Amino acid sequence: MAGTERQREIRRRRQRREKVRYLSKRAEKASGGEKPEIARKLRQLTPGAEVIIQRLGL
């Protein structure tokens, strides 16, 4: 068995948090052409992406 739904939910949340952290670090160093791509990935990743994108200045 793969585990309880709660454990899967926690795992997904942790993975999402790590990915957002990674993309945020990349956005700081990104050139002008890479920023829209990072913003697109953030929008696909999480429903609260607009707040993150605004905070990062993308």
PyRosetta script that sets phi, psi and omega in degrees:
from pyrosetta import init, pose_from_sequence

init()
pose = pose_from_sequence("MAGTERQREIRRRRQRREKVRYLSKRAEKASGGEKPEIARKLRQLTPGAEVIIQRLGL")
pose.set_psi(1, 144.4)
pose.set_omega(1, -173.5)
pose.set_phi(2, -79.7)
pose.set_psi(2, -9.4)
pose.set_omega(2, -178.6)
pose.set_phi(3, 113.0)
pose.set_psi(3, 171.4)
pose.set_omega(3, -178.5)
pose.set_phi(4, -73.9)
pose.set_psi(4, 160.3)
pose.set_omega(4, 179.3)
pose.set_phi(5, -61.3)
pose.set_psi(5, -35.6)
pose.set_omega(5, 179.3)
pose.set_phi(6, -61.9)
pose.set_psi(6, -42.4)
pose.set_omega(6, 179.2)
pose.set_phi(7, -65.2)
pose.set_psi(7, -39.3)
pose.set_omega(7, 177.3)
pose.set_phi(8, -64.5)
pose.set_psi(8, -40.3)
pose.set_omega(8, 178.7)
pose.set_phi(9, -62.1)
pose.set_psi(9, -44.8)
pose.set_omega(9, 179.2)
pose.set_phi(10, -62.9)
pose.set_psi(10, -42.1)
pose.set_omega(10, 179.6)
pose.set_phi(11, -62.7)
pose.set_psi(11, -44.3)
pose.set_omega(11, 178.2)
pose.set_phi(12, -62.1)
pose.set_psi(12, -41.0)
pose.set_omega(12, -179.0)
pose.set_phi(13, -65.2)
pose.set_psi(13, -42.2)
pose.set_omega(13, 178.8)
pose.set_phi(14, -64.5)
pose.set_psi(14, -43.3)
pose.set_omega(14, 179.1)
pose.set_phi(15, -62.2)
pose.set_psi(15, -42.2)
pose.set_omega(15, 179.4)
pose.set_phi(16, -63.3)
pose.set_psi(16, -42.1)
pose.set_omega(16, -179.7)
pose.set_phi(17, -63.4)
pose.set_psi(17, -41.7)
pose.set_omega(17, 178.1)
pose.set_phi(18, -64.3)
pose.set_psi(18, -41.1)
pose.set_omega(18, -179.1)
pose.set_phi(19, -66.5)
pose.set_psi(19, -40.3)
pose.set_omega(19, 177.6)
pose.set_phi(20, -63.8)
pose.set_psi(20, -41.5)
pose.set_omega(20, 178.5)
pose.set_phi(21, -61.8)
pose.set_psi(21, -43.2)
pose.set_omega(21, 179.1)
pose.set_phi(22, -63.3)
pose.set_psi(22, -46.9)
pose.set_omega(22, -179.2)
pose.set_phi(23, -66.8)
pose.set_psi(23, -32.3)
pose.set_omega(23, 177.4)
pose.set_phi(24, -65.0)
pose.set_psi(24, -41.8)
pose.set_omega(24, 178.1)
pose.set_phi(25, -65.7)
pose.set_psi(25, -39.5)
pose.set_omega(25, 177.7)
pose.set_phi(26, -65.8)
pose.set_psi(26, -34.9)
pose.set_omega(26, -177.9)
pose.set_phi(27, -66.7)
pose.set_psi(27, -32.7)
pose.set_omega(27, 179.4)
pose.set_phi(28, -64.3)
pose.set_psi(28, -35.3)
pose.set_omega(28, -176.9)
pose.set_phi(29, -95.8)
pose.set_psi(29, -5.2)
pose.set_omega(29, -170.8)
pose.set_phi(30, -72.0)
pose.set_psi(30, 149.4)
pose.set_omega(30, 173.7)
pose.set_phi(31, -84.1)
pose.set_psi(31, 178.8)
pose.set_omega(31, -177.1)
pose.set_phi(32, -62.0)
pose.set_psi(32, -32.3)
pose.set_omega(32, -178.3)
pose.set_phi(33, -77.3)
pose.set_psi(33, -25.1)
pose.set_omega(33, -177.3)
pose.set_phi(34, -84.0)
pose.set_psi(34, -24.8)
pose.set_omega(34, -174.3)
pose.set_phi(35, -61.0)
pose.set_psi(35, -42.6)
pose.set_omega(35, 177.5)
pose.set_phi(36, -63.0)
pose.set_psi(36, -33.9)
pose.set_omega(36, 178.9)
pose.set_phi(37, -67.7)
pose.set_psi(37, -40.5)
pose.set_omega(37, 177.2)
pose.set_phi(38, -65.1)
pose.set_psi(38, -41.3)
pose.set_omega(38, 178.1)
pose.set_phi(39, -62.4)
pose.set_psi(39, -40.1)
pose.set_omega(39, 178.4)
pose.set_phi(40, -62.5)
pose.set_psi(40, -43.5)
pose.set_omega(40, 179.6)
pose.set_phi(41, -64.6)
pose.set_psi(41, -39.7)
pose.set_omega(41, 177.9)
pose.set_phi(42, -64.1)
pose.set_psi(42, -39.3)
pose.set_omega(42, 178.9)
pose.set_phi(43, -63.7)
pose.set_psi(43, -36.9)
pose.set_omega(43, 178.4)
pose.set_phi(44, -71.9)
pose.set_psi(44, -28.4)
pose.set_omega(44, -172.1)
pose.set_phi(45, -78.4)
pose.set_psi(45, -43.2)
pose.set_omega(45, -170.6)
pose.set_phi(46, -144.2)
pose.set_psi(46, 147.2)
pose.set_omega(46, 178.8)
pose.set_phi(47, -68.4)
pose.set_psi(47, -24.4)
pose.set_omega(47, 179.8)
pose.set_phi(48, -90.5)
pose.set_psi(48, 25.0)
pose.set_omega(48, -172.9)
pose.set_phi(49, -66.4)
pose.set_psi(49, -33.4)
pose.set_omega(49, -176.2)
pose.set_phi(50, -61.7)
pose.set_psi(50, -36.6)
pose.set_omega(50, 177.8)
pose.set_phi(51, -66.3)
pose.set_psi(51, -43.1)
pose.set_omega(51, 179.6)
pose.set_phi(52, -65.4)
pose.set_psi(52, -44.1)
pose.set_omega(52, -179.8)
pose.set_phi(53, -61.7)
pose.set_psi(53, -42.2)
pose.set_omega(53, 178.6)
pose.set_phi(54, -65.0)
pose.set_psi(54, -40.5)
pose.set_omega(54, -179.9)
pose.set_phi(55, -64.7)
pose.set_psi(55, -36.7)
pose.set_omega(55, -178.7)
pose.set_phi(56, -82.5)
pose.set_psi(56, -11.6)
pose.set_omega(56, 179.6)
pose.set_phi(57, 76.4)
pose.set_psi(57, 31.2)
pose.set_omega(57, 178.2)
pose.set_phi(58, -90.7)
pose.dump_pdb("model.pdb")
